[in-house]
Amino acid sequence: MDFDVIVAGAGPAGCIAARELAGRGFSVGLFEAEGRSRMGQSIIVEVERSCFSRAGIEAPHEAEVAYHPTSSRVFSARKVEAFRWEGVPPLAIRLDRLVRRLVDQAEAVGTRFFDGYRVQRALQEGDRICGALFEHRGNREEVRARLVIDATGFKAALVRSLDPELDFAFRDELSDCVHAANYLHDIDPERAVEAIRSGLQAAEETWVWLGTAGPYSTICSHLSLRKNCAYVLVGQKADYRGPPVEQVAQEHRKAQGYFGKKIVGGRGPIRVTRPLDRLVCNGFLVIGEAARMVTPINGSGVGNALTAARLAAAVATEALSEGEPTAESLWAFARQFQRTEGASLAALDAIRLTVESLTDDQVADLLESGLSGPEDMTNAARGLPLSLSPLTLPRRLRALASHPELIKPLARMAVAVAEIRRLYRKYPATADPQALASWSKQADHLFSPWRLPSLG
Protein backbone atom coordinates (compact mmCIF):
# COMPACT_ATOMS: atom_id res chain seq x y z
CA MET A 1 0.00 0.00 0.00
CA ASP A 2 2.07 2.91 -1.30
CA PHE A 3 1.04 6.48 -2.17
CA ASP A 4 2.38 9.66 -3.58
CA VAL A 5 1.31 11.34 -0.33
CA ILE A 6 0.47 10.13 3.16
CA VAL A 7 -1.46 12.57 5.35
CA ALA A 8 -1.57 11.58 9.02
CA GLY A 9 -4.50 13.16 10.85
CA ALA A 10 -7.97 13.91 9.50
CA GLY A 11 -8.47 17.25 11.16
CA PRO A 12 -9.14 20.42 9.13
CA ALA A 13 -5.50 20.76 8.03
CA GLY A 14 -5.11 17.13 7.01
CA CYS A 15 -8.42 17.02 5.13
CA ILE A 16 -7.65 20.14 3.10
CA ALA A 17 -4.14 18.99 2.23
CA ALA A 18 -5.49 15.59 1.15
CA ARG A 19 -8.35 17.11 -0.85
CA GLU A 20 -6.12 19.57 -2.68
CA LEU A 21 -3.46 17.01 -3.61
CA ALA A 22 -5.89 14.24 -4.60
CA GLY A 23 -7.79 16.74 -6.71
CA ARG A 24 -4.58 17.42 -8.63
CA GLY A 25 -4.14 13.78 -9.57
CA PHE A 26 -1.83 12.42 -6.87
CA SER A 27 -2.54 9.22 -4.98
CA VAL A 28 -3.28 10.25 -1.40
CA GLY A 29 -3.86 8.19 1.73
CA LEU A 30 -5.53 10.02 4.62
CA PHE A 31 -5.03 8.18 7.91
CA GLU A 32 -6.99 8.88 11.11
CA ALA A 33 -6.57 7.26 14.52
CA GLU A 34 -10.25 7.47 15.42
CA GLY A 35 -13.11 5.59 13.80
CA ARG A 36 -15.20 7.37 11.20
CA SER A 37 -18.09 7.92 13.60
CA ARG A 38 -15.77 9.58 16.13
CA MET A 39 -13.74 11.76 13.79
CA GLY A 40 -13.06 15.27 14.92
CA GLN A 41 -13.24 16.33 18.54
CA SER A 42 -16.76 16.87 19.86
CA ILE A 43 -16.03 20.46 20.79
CA ILE A 44 -16.90 23.96 19.67
CA VAL A 45 -14.20 26.05 17.99
CA GLU A 46 -14.38 29.72 17.13
CA VAL A 47 -13.23 30.26 13.56
CA GLU A 48 -12.64 33.57 11.79
CA ARG A 49 -15.15 33.69 8.95
CA SER A 50 -12.89 34.65 6.05
CA CYS A 51 -10.59 31.63 6.52
CA PHE A 52 -13.07 29.35 4.74
CA SER A 53 -13.09 31.32 1.50
CA ARG A 54 -9.29 31.64 1.67
CA ALA A 55 -9.02 27.87 1.93
CA GLY A 56 -11.51 27.29 -0.90
CA ILE A 57 -14.11 25.78 1.44
CA GLU A 58 -17.83 26.29 1.29
CA ALA A 59 -19.08 28.31 4.26
CA PRO A 60 -20.14 26.11 7.20
CA HIS A 61 -23.62 24.65 6.97
CA GLU A 62 -26.15 25.70 9.58
CA ALA A 63 -25.96 22.26 11.21
CA GLU A 64 -22.23 22.85 11.75
CA VAL A 65 -22.77 26.16 13.54
CA ALA A 66 -23.52 25.88 17.26
CA TYR A 67 -24.86 29.41 17.74
CA HIS A 68 -24.68 32.92 16.27
CA PRO A 69 -23.40 35.57 18.70
CA THR A 70 -24.46 39.13 17.95
CA SER A 71 -21.81 40.69 20.18
CA SER A 72 -19.33 39.99 22.96
CA ARG A 73 -18.84 41.56 26.37
CA VAL A 74 -15.48 41.32 28.11
CA PHE A 75 -15.10 41.40 31.89
CA SER A 76 -12.10 41.47 34.18
CA ALA A 77 -11.56 38.88 36.90
CA ARG A 78 -13.01 41.48 39.27
CA LYS A 79 -16.29 41.14 37.29
CA VAL A 80 -16.02 44.68 35.96
CA GLU A 81 -17.21 45.06 32.38
CA ALA A 82 -14.23 46.31 30.37
CA PHE A 83 -15.74 46.74 26.93
CA ARG A 84 -18.30 45.48 24.46
CA TRP A 85 -17.29 44.14 21.06
CA GLU A 86 -19.80 44.38 18.23
CA GLY A 87 -17.57 43.52 15.29
CA VAL A 88 -18.18 40.56 13.01
CA PRO A 89 -17.89 37.64 15.45
CA PRO A 90 -16.10 34.37 14.67
CA LEU A 91 -18.24 31.39 13.79
CA ALA A 92 -18.85 28.90 16.59
CA ILE A 93 -18.28 25.64 14.72
CA ARG A 94 -18.97 22.08 15.79
CA LEU A 95 -15.61 20.64 14.83
CA ASP A 96 -16.74 17.03 14.47
CA ARG A 97 -19.38 17.93 11.88
CA LEU A 98 -17.04 20.18 9.92
CA VAL A 99 -14.38 17.48 9.79
CA ARG A 100 -16.80 14.84 8.51
CA ARG A 101 -17.80 17.10 5.65
CA LEU A 102 -14.15 17.78 4.79
CA VAL A 103 -13.37 14.04 4.77
CA ASP A 104 -16.28 13.46 2.40
CA GLN A 105 -14.92 16.18 0.10
CA ALA A 106 -11.44 14.64 0.17
CA GLU A 107 -12.82 11.21 -0.68
CA ALA A 108 -14.95 12.65 -3.50
CA VAL A 109 -11.81 13.72 -5.39
CA GLY A 110 -9.97 10.44 -4.92
CA THR A 111 -8.43 10.43 -1.43
CA ARG A 112 -8.38 6.98 0.16
CA PHE A 113 -9.46 7.34 3.77
CA PHE A 114 -8.31 4.90 6.46
CA ASP A 115 -9.87 5.25 9.91
CA GLY A 116 -8.62 3.45 13.00
CA TYR A 117 -4.99 3.80 11.89
CA ARG A 118 -2.89 5.18 14.75
CA VAL A 119 0.42 6.55 13.55
CA GLN A 120 3.46 5.30 15.48
CA ARG A 121 6.44 6.97 13.84
CA ALA A 122 7.94 8.14 10.59
CA LEU A 123 9.93 5.78 8.37
CA GLN A 124 13.33 7.22 7.54
CA GLU A 125 16.02 6.29 5.02
CA GLY A 126 19.11 8.41 5.50
CA ASP A 127 17.96 12.03 5.62
CA ARG A 128 14.65 11.31 3.84
CA ILE A 129 11.26 10.45 5.29
CA CYS A 130 9.80 7.69 3.14
CA GLY A 131 6.60 6.69 4.91
CA ALA A 132 4.98 6.01 8.26
CA LEU A 133 4.33 3.10 10.58
CA PHE A 134 0.70 2.66 11.70
CA GLU A 135 -1.03 0.45 14.24
CA HIS A 136 -4.38 -0.94 13.11
CA ARG A 137 -6.42 -3.48 15.05
CA GLY A 138 -3.37 -4.72 16.90
CA ASN A 139 -1.25 -5.07 13.76
CA ARG A 140 1.53 -2.81 12.55
CA GLU A 141 1.62 -1.67 8.94
CA GLU A 142 4.30 0.24 7.09
CA VAL A 143 2.97 2.60 4.43
CA ARG A 144 5.38 4.27 2.06
CA ALA A 145 5.02 7.53 0.19
CA ARG A 146 7.00 10.14 -1.69
CA LEU A 147 5.74 12.79 0.72
CA VAL A 148 4.54 12.45 4.32
CA ILE A 149 2.45 15.22 5.89
CA ASP A 150 2.08 15.40 9.67
CA ALA A 151 -1.32 16.86 10.57
CA THR A 152 -1.75 14.94 13.83
CA GLY A 153 -2.65 17.98 15.94
CA PHE A 154 -1.47 18.30 19.52
CA LYS A 155 0.10 14.82 19.48
CA ALA A 156 2.51 15.90 16.71
CA ALA A 157 3.15 12.17 16.40
CA LEU A 158 5.38 12.19 13.34
CA VAL A 159 7.43 15.34 13.79
CA ARG A 160 8.23 14.35 17.37
CA SER A 161 9.46 10.93 16.18
CA LEU A 162 12.00 12.34 13.73
CA ASP A 163 15.73 11.83 14.15
CA PRO A 164 17.19 14.79 16.10
CA GLU A 165 19.74 15.21 13.30
CA LEU A 166 16.90 16.47 11.07
CA ASP A 167 16.85 19.49 13.41
CA PHE A 168 13.13 20.07 13.98
CA ALA A 169 13.91 20.79 17.65
CA PHE A 170 10.42 20.06 18.94
CA ARG A 171 10.45 21.32 22.53
CA ASP A 172 7.66 20.65 25.00
CA GLU A 173 7.28 23.09 27.86
CA LEU A 174 4.45 23.05 30.36
CA SER A 175 4.47 26.84 30.36
CA ASP A 176 3.50 26.83 26.67
CA CYS A 177 0.41 24.64 27.14
CA VAL A 178 -3.18 25.42 28.06
CA HIS A 179 -5.82 23.08 29.39
CA ALA A 180 -9.21 23.85 27.89
CA ALA A 181 -12.65 22.38 28.43
CA ASN A 182 -15.82 23.35 26.60
CA TYR A 183 -19.38 22.11 26.67
CA LEU A 184 -22.54 22.75 24.67
CA HIS A 185 -25.85 22.00 26.44
CA ASP A 186 -29.51 22.37 25.78
CA ILE A 187 -31.28 24.71 28.20
CA ASP A 188 -34.20 25.09 30.54
CA PRO A 189 -35.98 27.98 28.75
CA GLU A 190 -37.74 29.33 31.83
CA ARG A 191 -34.55 29.40 33.89
CA ALA A 192 -32.69 30.94 30.96
CA VAL A 193 -35.19 33.81 30.74
CA GLU A 194 -34.92 34.34 34.49
CA ALA A 195 -31.12 34.40 34.26
CA ILE A 196 -31.34 37.06 31.56
CA ARG A 197 -33.71 39.15 33.72
CA SER A 198 -31.37 38.89 36.70
CA GLY A 199 -28.31 39.91 34.65
CA LEU A 200 -26.44 36.59 34.79
CA GLN A 201 -26.17 36.50 30.98
CA ALA A 202 -27.63 38.21 27.93
CA ALA A 203 -29.27 36.27 25.12
CA GLU A 204 -27.25 35.78 21.92
CA GLU A 205 -24.21 37.47 23.47
CA THR A 206 -20.87 35.89 24.32
CA TRP A 207 -19.57 36.94 27.72
CA VAL A 208 -15.86 36.56 28.41
CA TRP A 209 -14.14 36.82 31.79
CA LEU A 210 -10.35 37.18 31.47
CA GLY A 211 -7.73 36.50 34.12
CA THR A 212 -10.00 34.39 36.28
CA ALA A 213 -7.34 31.74 37.04
CA GLY A 214 -4.04 33.48 36.52
CA PRO A 215 -3.15 36.17 33.97
CA TYR A 216 -3.63 33.90 30.92
CA SER A 217 -7.02 32.32 31.55
CA THR A 218 -10.63 32.70 30.49
CA ILE A 219 -14.21 31.68 31.08
CA CYS A 220 -16.37 32.14 28.00
CA SER A 221 -20.15 31.77 28.18
CA HIS A 222 -22.95 31.97 25.63
CA LEU A 223 -26.73 31.59 25.93
CA SER A 224 -28.93 31.31 22.85
CA LEU A 225 -32.72 31.27 23.06
CA ARG A 226 -32.86 30.99 19.27
CA LYS A 227 -30.81 27.78 19.17
CA ASN A 228 -32.01 26.59 22.59
CA CYS A 229 -28.45 26.04 23.80
CA ALA A 230 -25.87 27.24 26.30
CA TYR A 231 -22.08 27.04 26.01
CA VAL A 232 -19.15 27.36 28.39
CA LEU A 233 -15.42 27.33 27.71
CA VAL A 234 -12.77 27.36 30.43
CA GLY A 235 -9.10 27.75 29.62
CA GLN A 236 -6.10 28.08 31.91
CA LYS A 237 -2.38 27.40 31.80
CA ALA A 238 -1.32 23.80 32.29
CA ASP A 239 1.00 24.87 35.11
CA TYR A 240 -1.71 26.79 37.00
CA ARG A 241 -2.19 25.49 40.53
CA GLY A 242 -5.89 25.63 41.10
CA PRO A 243 -9.14 23.79 40.39
CA PRO A 244 -9.05 21.88 37.06
CA VAL A 245 -10.92 23.25 34.09
CA GLU A 246 -13.67 20.62 34.28
CA GLN A 247 -14.46 21.66 37.85
CA VAL A 248 -14.54 25.36 36.94
CA ALA A 249 -16.87 24.60 34.02
CA GLN A 250 -19.15 22.56 36.28
CA GLU A 251 -19.28 25.37 38.83
CA HIS A 252 -20.19 27.87 36.11
CA ARG A 253 -23.00 25.67 34.80
CA LYS A 254 -24.40 25.21 38.29
CA ALA A 255 -24.22 28.94 39.09
CA GLN A 256 -25.98 29.92 35.86
CA GLY A 257 -28.81 27.50 36.54
CA TYR A 258 -30.16 27.06 33.01
CA PHE A 259 -27.80 24.41 31.59
CA GLY A 260 -29.64 21.23 30.64
CA LYS A 261 -28.48 18.03 28.99
CA LYS A 262 -25.00 18.03 27.45
CA ILE A 263 -24.95 17.95 23.65
CA VAL A 264 -21.20 17.82 23.01
CA GLY A 265 -18.09 18.66 24.96
CA GLY A 266 -14.69 17.62 26.17
CA ARG A 267 -11.31 18.79 27.35
CA GLY A 268 -7.77 18.70 26.05
CA PRO A 269 -4.41 20.45 25.92
CA ILE A 270 -3.41 23.16 23.42
CA ARG A 271 0.07 24.48 22.69
CA VAL A 272 0.03 28.26 22.62
CA THR A 273 3.48 29.22 21.42
CA ARG A 274 5.27 30.31 18.25
CA PRO A 275 5.42 27.91 15.28
CA LEU A 276 8.22 25.41 14.83
CA ASP A 277 11.26 27.00 13.22
CA ARG A 278 11.64 24.15 10.72
CA LEU A 279 8.56 22.93 8.84
CA VAL A 280 10.00 20.69 6.09
CA CYS A 281 12.75 18.21 5.30
CA ASN A 282 13.30 15.69 2.49
CA GLY A 283 9.97 13.93 1.93
CA PHE A 284 8.26 15.53 4.91
CA LEU A 285 6.10 18.50 5.83
CA VAL A 286 4.27 19.45 9.06
CA ILE A 287 1.15 21.62 9.29
CA GLY A 288 -1.53 22.77 11.73
CA GLU A 289 -1.28 22.27 15.47
CA ALA A 290 1.43 19.64 14.95
CA ALA A 291 3.58 22.55 13.73
CA ARG A 292 2.32 24.73 16.63
CA MET A 293 0.32 26.93 14.24
CA VAL A 294 -2.11 28.01 16.96
CA THR A 295 -2.93 31.63 17.73
CA PRO A 296 -1.15 32.08 21.08
CA ILE A 297 -3.43 34.83 22.36
CA ASN A 298 -6.65 32.77 22.23
CA GLY A 299 -5.73 29.15 21.44
CA SER A 300 -7.61 29.11 18.12
CA GLY A 301 -6.00 27.00 15.40
CA VAL A 302 -8.48 26.05 12.67
CA GLY A 303 -8.04 29.18 10.54
CA ASN A 304 -4.25 28.92 10.63
CA ALA A 305 -4.44 25.21 9.83
CA LEU A 306 -6.63 25.76 6.77
CA THR A 307 -4.37 28.51 5.43
CA ALA A 308 -1.24 26.45 5.98
CA ALA A 309 -2.76 23.31 4.44
CA ARG A 310 -3.71 25.03 1.21
CA LEU A 311 -0.30 26.68 0.90
CA ALA A 312 1.44 23.39 1.66
CA ALA A 313 -0.60 21.57 -1.00
CA ALA A 314 0.28 24.19 -3.62
CA VAL A 315 4.00 23.91 -2.90
CA ALA A 316 3.86 20.11 -2.62
CA THR A 317 2.14 19.89 -6.01
CA GLU A 318 5.09 21.51 -7.71
CA ALA A 319 7.62 19.51 -5.70
CA LEU A 320 5.92 16.18 -6.50
CA SER A 321 5.65 17.10 -10.17
CA GLU A 322 9.40 17.66 -10.32
CA GLY A 323 10.29 14.30 -8.74
CA GLU A 324 11.03 13.30 -5.15
CA PRO A 325 10.15 16.20 -2.82
CA THR A 326 13.26 17.61 -1.17
CA ALA A 327 13.71 20.12 1.60
CA GLU A 328 14.71 22.64 -1.06
CA SER A 329 11.64 22.05 -3.25
CA LEU A 330 9.33 22.20 -0.21
CA TRP A 331 11.04 25.21 1.33
CA ALA A 332 8.74 27.70 -0.37
CA PHE A 333 6.01 26.54 2.02
CA ALA A 334 8.14 27.26 5.10
CA ARG A 335 9.36 30.57 3.73
CA GLN A 336 5.94 31.88 2.74
CA PHE A 337 4.22 30.74 5.93
CA GLN A 338 6.86 32.05 8.32
CA ARG A 339 7.14 35.42 6.61
CA THR A 340 3.38 36.00 6.83
CA GLU A 341 1.24 33.97 9.26
CA GLY A 342 4.30 32.81 11.19
CA ALA A 343 5.36 36.40 11.82
CA SER A 344 1.93 37.26 13.21
CA LEU A 345 1.75 34.14 15.41
CA ALA A 346 5.22 34.77 16.83
CA ALA A 347 4.33 38.39 17.57
CA LEU A 348 1.16 37.24 19.33
CA ASP A 349 3.28 34.85 21.39
CA ALA A 350 5.29 37.83 22.66
CA ILE A 351 2.00 39.48 23.66
CA ARG A 352 0.86 36.29 25.39
CA LEU A 353 4.11 36.07 27.34
CA THR A 354 3.85 39.71 28.34
CA VAL A 355 0.34 39.17 29.72
CA GLU A 356 1.60 36.16 31.66
CA SER A 357 4.34 38.29 33.23
CA LEU A 358 1.74 40.61 34.80
CA THR A 359 0.03 40.19 38.14
CA ASP A 360 -3.67 39.37 38.35
CA ASP A 361 -4.44 42.94 39.37
CA GLN A 362 -2.38 44.35 36.50
CA VAL A 363 -4.33 42.25 34.01
CA ALA A 364 -7.56 43.56 35.49
CA ASP A 365 -6.21 47.13 35.30
CA LEU A 366 -5.19 46.54 31.68
CA LEU A 367 -8.77 45.64 30.81
CA GLU A 368 -10.68 48.07 33.00
CA SER A 369 -8.56 51.13 32.20
CA GLY A 370 -9.08 51.01 28.43
CA LEU A 371 -5.56 49.90 27.55
CA SER A 372 -7.18 46.90 25.90
CA GLY A 373 -10.31 47.26 23.81
CA PRO A 374 -12.60 45.74 21.18
CA GLU A 375 -10.14 46.39 18.35
CA ASP A 376 -7.70 44.06 20.11
CA MET A 377 -10.27 41.26 20.04
CA THR A 378 -10.76 41.87 16.32
CA ASN A 379 -7.03 41.53 15.68
CA ALA A 380 -6.73 38.43 17.86
CA ALA A 381 -9.63 36.76 16.02
CA ARG A 382 -7.80 37.37 12.74
CA GLY A 383 -4.47 36.15 14.08
CA LEU A 384 -2.97 39.65 13.97
CA PRO A 385 -0.89 41.39 16.64
CA LEU A 386 -2.30 44.36 18.47
CA SER A 387 -2.05 47.69 16.68
CA LEU A 388 -2.47 51.36 17.51
CA SER A 389 -4.75 53.71 15.64
CA PRO A 390 -5.31 57.48 15.98
CA LEU A 391 -8.79 56.74 17.32
CA THR A 392 -7.62 54.52 20.18
CA LEU A 393 -4.33 56.25 21.04
CA PRO A 394 -5.82 58.97 23.34
CA ARG A 395 -7.73 56.34 25.32
CA ARG A 396 -4.64 54.18 25.75
CA LEU A 397 -2.44 57.13 26.74
CA ARG A 398 -4.92 58.16 29.42
CA ALA A 399 -4.96 54.59 30.72
CA LEU A 400 -1.15 54.48 30.87
CA ALA A 401 -1.10 57.75 32.77
CA SER A 402 -3.36 56.13 35.37
CA HIS A 403 -1.28 52.94 35.53
CA PRO A 404 2.39 53.89 34.99
CA GLU A 405 3.55 50.50 36.30
CA LEU A 406 2.33 49.00 32.99
CA ILE A 407 4.49 51.27 30.84
CA LYS A 408 7.68 49.22 31.13
CA PRO A 409 6.26 45.75 30.30
CA LEU A 410 4.10 47.12 27.48
CA ALA A 411 7.00 49.11 26.02
CA ARG A 412 9.17 46.01 26.11
CA MET A 413 6.38 44.09 24.42
CA ALA A 414 6.05 46.69 21.64
CA VAL A 415 9.78 46.57 20.93
CA ALA A 416 9.79 42.76 20.98
CA VAL A 417 6.79 42.54 18.63
CA ALA A 418 8.47 44.84 16.11
CA GLU A 419 11.77 42.93 16.26
CA ILE A 420 10.06 39.55 16.00
CA ARG A 421 8.01 40.55 12.98
CA ARG A 422 11.13 41.97 11.35
CA LEU A 423 13.05 38.74 11.95
CA TYR A 424 10.27 36.47 10.67
CA ARG A 425 10.00 38.51 7.49
CA LYS A 426 13.65 37.60 6.92
CA TYR A 427 13.12 33.87 7.33
CA PRO A 428 15.76 32.04 5.24
CA ALA A 429 14.97 32.04 1.53
CA THR A 430 16.48 28.58 0.95
CA ALA A 431 16.98 25.32 2.82
CA ASP A 432 20.44 26.31 3.98
CA PRO A 433 21.07 24.60 7.37
CA GLN A 434 23.51 27.28 8.50
CA ALA A 435 21.12 30.09 7.58
CA LEU A 436 18.28 28.40 9.50
CA ALA A 437 20.53 27.77 12.52
CA SER A 438 21.52 31.43 12.58
CA TRP A 439 17.91 32.56 12.22
CA SER A 440 16.72 30.19 14.98
CA LYS A 441 19.43 31.47 17.31
CA GLN A 442 18.16 35.03 16.78
CA ALA A 443 14.57 33.93 17.40
CA ASP A 444 15.54 32.15 20.62
CA HIS A 445 17.35 35.29 21.76
CA LEU A 446 14.28 37.45 21.20
CA PHE A 447 12.13 35.10 23.26
CA SER A 448 14.75 34.28 25.91
CA PRO A 449 13.64 36.93 28.45
CA TRP A 450 10.41 34.97 28.88
CA ARG A 451 11.83 31.45 28.68
CA LEU A 452 10.69 29.20 31.54
CA PRO A 453 12.01 25.80 32.68
CA SER A 454 11.47 22.89 30.30
CA LEU A 455 9.40 19.81 31.06
CA GLY A 456 12.56 17.78 30.42
N, C-alpha and C positions, 0 to 999 in steps of 0.2 A: 504494500500500500504506500506508494510514493506520490508526491505532489510537486507542483511548482512552488506552492506556498502552503505552509502550515500556519494557522492562526490559533493560538492557545488562549481561550477565554472568549465567551460569547456575551460580553457586555456591549455597551454602545460602541466603544472603540473597535473591538474585535469584529463586530457585525459589519460596521461600515467598511473597514479594511477588506474583509472577505467579499462583501458585495461589490466593491469597486474593482477589485482585481479579477474576480470571476467574471464580471461583466465585460472585462477587456480580453477575455479568452484564455486566461490562465487556469490551470487546475488548482483548486483551492480546497483544503480540508479545514473546517472550523470545528475545534474540539472544546467541549465544555464539561466541567467536572460534574455538574448537577444533571439530573434527569430533565427531559423536555418540560415536564409539567411544573418543575421547580426553578426554571431558568430565571435569572434576574432576581435581585433581592426584593423581598416584599416590603419595600419602603417607599417613602415619598421623597423626591429630589426636586429642588428648585432649579429650573433651567432657564437661562436667558433666552428670550424668544427668538432672536435673530440667528442663533447658532444652528437651527434646523435648516433654514434656507441656505446658510453658508455651507452646510454639509450635504446639500442636495437631498434633504429628507422632507417628505410631506409633513406639514404641521401636525402635531399630535391630535389624535381623534378625541372626541369628547369623553369616551370611556377611559382614556388614558390620563385624563386630567382629574385630579382629586377635588379641586375647588378653585374658585376664581376670586382672588383677593382684589378689592377695589382700592385699598390703600394699606399702609403699614404705620404703626405707631411704635416708637422706640422709647424705652424706659431705662433709667439707670437701676443699679442694684438697690438704690434707696427708694425705688418705686416712684421716682419723679419722672414725669413725661419730658423727654428731651426734645423730641421733634416728631413731626408727622411727615410721612413720605407718600406723595401721591403721583409719583412717576409711573411709567409702565412697569407693572410688577412682573417678576419671573413667573413662569408656568410651574405649577405644582404637579409634577408628573408621577404617576405610578410606574416605577421603574420596571417591574416585572412585565407589565403589559406592553410597554414600549419595546423592551428587548425581544419579546416574542414576535412582534411585528417586524422588527429588523432582521431576525433570523429567517422569517418567511421570505422577506425580500432578498436576502442573500441566497437562499435556496432557489428562488425563482430564476436567478440568473446563472445557476450552475454550481454553486457552492455545495459541497458534500458536508453535511452536518453530522457530527458524532457526539451524542450526549453520554454522560456517564464515564467519560475518559478524563481521569485525573492526571495532570502532567506531573512527572517526577523530576526530570532534569533535561537539559539540552544535550544533544549528541554533538561531540566536537572531534574534528580531525585536524590536527595542527592548530592553526589560528582561524579555522573556519567552523562555523556552526552548520551542521549538515542535517539536522533533524531533531526529534524530541522523543523521549521515552515516556510512555503513558501507562497507567494502571487502569485496567478495565475488567470488572467482575473477577478480581483476584488474579488476573493474568497481566503480565507485562508485555507491551508491544512497542517495538521501535518503528517509528514512522519517519521517513526521510523526505527532505525537500530542499529545493535550491535556496529558499528563503524561509526563515522562521520568524514569526512576529509574536512577541510576548505582549498579550493584552489581558493578563491574569489579575489585574486589579491590585488590591492591597497585598495579596500574597506574593506578587512579583516572582512567581515560581521559577521562571526560566532565567531571568537576568541575575537573580541571586545565586543560581547554580553555576554561573560561568566561572571559568578559570580566572583567578585573580590577575594573571598576566595579561588578560584582555582589557584590564584597567577600567572597568565600569565603576569601581569603588562605591558599591552600594552600602551605605552606612545606615544603621538603625539606631535611632536615639529616642528614648522615651519622651524627651522634651519636645520632639517634633511630631508627636502623635496625639490625637484627640479620640476620646470615646464618645460616641453619639448614639442616642436611642430615639426613635420616633415611632409614633403610633397614630393611626387613623381609626376613629370609632364612629358608629352611628350615635345619635343623640336622643335624649328625652326632650321633646320639643317644649313642653311646659316649663321644665327646669331651665332650658336654654333661654327662653324669653325672660324668665325671672332673673337670670344672671345678667342679661343685657340691661334690664331695668335697674339692677343694683350696681351696675358699673364694673362688674367682673370682667366683661369682654364686650366688644361691639360686633355686631353681625357683619360678615363678609370682610372684616378687617383682620390683618395679621398683627398681633402684638408681640413685640420682642423685648425681653429684658436682658441687658448685657452686663457682664461682670458679676453674675450671681454666685459663682463658685470659683473665684479667682479672676484675675484680669481678663483672661481669654476664655470666656464661657458664655453660654446663652441658654435661655428658655424661650422658645418660639411657640406661640399658640394661635390657633385659628378656629373660628366657629362660623359655620355656614348653615343658615336656615334654608337656603335654596337647594343645597345638595344634601341636607339632612346629615351633616357630618361635623366632627370636631377633630382637631389635630394638635399634637404636641411634639415638639422636638427639644431634646436636652443635649447639650454638648459641653464637654469640659476636658481639660488637658488630662492625658493619661497618668501624669504624675501628681495630679491633685489629690490631696489627702482629705477626703470628705465622703459623704454618701455617694454611692454609685449612681450612674445616670438613670438606671431603671427605677431606683427608689425615688429619685427626684421627680421623674415622670409620673410615677404612681401618686405621689403626694399632690402634684399639680392637678391630676385628674380628679382626685378626691375633693380637693378644695373648690374646684370649679363646679362640681355637682351635676353636670349635665352629660357627662361622657357615658355612653351606653356600651353596647357590644363592640369588641374590637373587630375591625375589618381587615387591616394589615398592619404590620409593624415588626420591629426588630432592633437590634443593636449591633454595633461593630466599630472597629477602629478605622481611623482615617489619618494618613500622613499629610501634614500641613506644612510643607517646607518647599524650598526651591527645587526645580527639576534636576534630574541627574545631569551631570556635566556631559557624559558620553551617552549617546542614544543609539549608535550603530556600530557594527563591526562586520567582518566578512560573513555574509549569509545570515545576518541577524539584525533585528530592529525592535525597539521597545516603545510602546505608546501607552497613553492613558495613565491611570493611577499607578501602574507598574513602573512607569517612568517618573512618578511623583508629579504629574501634571494636574495638580489640584490647586484651586485658588486658596492660598494660605489664609486669607482674611476671613473666609466663611466656610471653607471645607467643601465647596461645590466643585465637581470635577467633570460632569457630563459634557458641558459645552466645550471645554478644553480637549476632552477626549475625541469628540466628533471632529473638531478642527484638525487635530493632529492626525487622526486616522485618514482623513481625506488627503491631506498633504503627503502622508507616508505612502499611500497607495499611488499617488501620481508619480512620486520619485521612484518607487519600486517598479512601476510599469516600465519606465525607461531603463532601469538597471537590469531587469529580467529580459528585456528585449535585446539588450546588448550581450548577454551571456550570463555567467555566474555573478550574482550580485556581490560586489566588494564593498569594503568600507568607503572607498573613494567614490564609487558610483552611488552609494546610498547617502553620502555626506550632505548632499543638498537638502535632505530632510532635516538633519540636525541643524545645519546652518540657518535655514529659513525659520525653523521653529524657535530656536534660541534667540535669534535677533528680533523676533516679534513677540509672540506669546510668552516665550521664555523670559524675555526682559521684563515684561509686566508681572509675571508670577514671582520672579526673584525680587522685584521691587516691593511687591505686596508682602513677601516674606519679611523684608526689613521692617515694614510697618507692623506686621504681626509681632515680631520680636520686640519692637519698641513698646507696644501695648503691654506685653507680658512683663516688661521691666518696671512698669508703674505699680503703685500700690492700688488697692481696691478703691480707696477714696479718690485717688488721682484719676482713675478711670471714670468714676462717677462725675467728678468735676469736668473732665474732658467732654462728657456728654451734656451735662446740665448747663454748662457755660456757653455753649454755642460753638466751641472749637470744632466739634464734629456735627455734621448736619445731613440733610436728605441727599445732597449731591454726592456725599461720600458713599452712601448706600447704592446710588446709581452706578458709580464707578466700580464698586466692589462686585455688583451683580454682573458687570460686563468684563470682569477680570482686569480692570485698569487701576493703576495706583491713584491715590488721592491727588487732587489738583486744586490750585487756587484760581479764583476768578475775581474780577473787579467787584462783582456783586456780593461775594461772600467775604472778601478781605476785611472790610470794616468790622464785621461781626466777629471774626476770628481775632483781630487785633484787640478789640475790647475784651474778649475772653482771656487773652494772654495777659493783658494788663491786670486782670483780676486774679490770675493764677500764674505768677511769674516763675514758680517752681517747675512749670511745664515747659518753659522756654528752652532749657538746655536739652532735654531728651528729644523734643520735637525738632529742634534745630539740627541735632545730630542725625535724626531720622531723615530730614530733608536732604542733607548732604549725602548720606548713604544711598538714598533712593536715586539721586542724580548720578552718583558714581557707578552704582550697579547697572542702571540702564545704559550708561555709556559703555561699560565693559561688555555687556551682553550684545550690544550692537556691533561689537568687534569680535564676536565669536569666530574662531578660526575658519577661514574660507575653504580649507582642504583638510583631508584626514592625516595631517602631519602630527605624529605622536608628541614631538617636542613642543609644537605650537599649542596643542591642547593641554599639555602638562603645565606650560607657562601660564596659560589662561586660567586653568583650574586653581593654580597657586594664588593668582590675583583674586579670584572669587572667594577662596577660603579666607584670604586676608581681610576682605571687605566684611565678611560675616563673623570673623573671629571674635570681635568684642562681645558677641552674644552667645558664643559657643558654650554649651553645657556638657557635663560628663556623659560619656557614651554608655549605652547599655552593656557593651562588652560582648 
